[in-house]
Every structure is written in C-alpha cells, then in structure tokens.
C-alpha cells in the first residue's frame, strides 16, 4: 500500500511477537527522551486492534497487513494521539476509539467513532475505563493462549531510569525506576485515589493475569499480579 502524504516515520524497533495474538513495537518520541510503544491485538477472525498507533516503515506495515486487517484504532488518551490522523488517512475504514473523557481533545486531530463504554468487546479483547480517573484513560484486556495481558497508558508507569539532564529531572520527579502510579499522574490524572487503587486491586486478582504493558514503557512479565497489587497498595497509602 502506498502511504498517505501525512505518513511520517520516526525511529522504531522491530516488531516483538509477545504471544499468538499480541505484538509490540517500541519507538522514539520527537522532542523528549521518553519512548512510546504500540500494541497490536489480533482478533480470532483476523481483524487487528491497534493501541497507540505508531507509524512504521513500509517493511513493518507490510508485516502488519500480512498478519491481519487493521480494523480498530485505540487512541488511549488526549496526549497519545500523535499518529492517529496518519492511521486514519492510511486506513479510512478504521474505527477510532478513545476514552470518553478524552474525546473532545482527540477529535481535534481525528474523528472518534466510539468511546470505551460504547465499544463491544470480543472473546479476545475488552476496553474499560479505569475508575477514579474521570474517564480520561482506561485499560485494554487481551486474552491469549497463555493468559491475560493488561495494557495501560499513563495511568501506570514502569519507566527505567534515563540518561542525561532529562533523565535526572525525571528521576527527581519520581517518574522512573519501578512500576508505579507516578506523582505527575496522581496530580494530573487521578481524581479519586481510593477508587483507582481499588480498581487496580481488582485487576490484580485476575487469576490468569500474566503480563502488564504500562504506558511507559517496560513490560511487566514477572509476577504481574503481585506487582499490580503492590502498586495498588502504595497508591492507597
């Protein structure tokens, strides 16, 4: 497929195949040292859900299109919409989905078809608003052969320490080092700390939870349930 004129590719890594139906791609952001990632979920019928889309090079997009049919595009917050318009330009039939509380800002760059409370999930995935956040972010639950993956956005961080001045400032702000709901997230996203902590506890009790994908950025693959419960406990303090 010929890319649209708006298609702009930044540095990104190769596609990681996490499970039979979950792929991940990590890439750079244009102005900060933070990195972002895209998760792609393959439904049982071959349709693809793209979470936090990243414009890939043509080799990467060809692999994606060979794997399945891009059908849904999840814009997970008002601050993660950079390539949303590009995906809609490339795939005009994409169903664009975002959190209810982010819709107005997301629609400044791309029309929204459905919000998290309106999308009907499948046997493979479901989208839910996270309680306590004013419906500005949510969680994507993906069911694979080996268990459940929870995909978050900025409401959950697991950002390793970063080099340089930016990294030093980010560390000083408590944004890096381990899985957490960061101070910045608490200040700007969390409306009801108790409700959010309770929701995280409920998610940690999923018996088949095997991995967590935070918004930034390191996947949590060891003791996912215990890690999430610990994050919830810390938030509730």
Helices and strands as residue ranges (DSSP letters): E 16-19, E 22-28, E 35-42, E 47-51, H 58-67, E 69-75, H 84-90, E 95-98, G 100-102, H 103-106, E 114-115, E 125-129, E 138-144, E 147-151, E 157-158, H 164-172, H 183-188, H 193-204, E 209-213, E 216-217, H 224-236
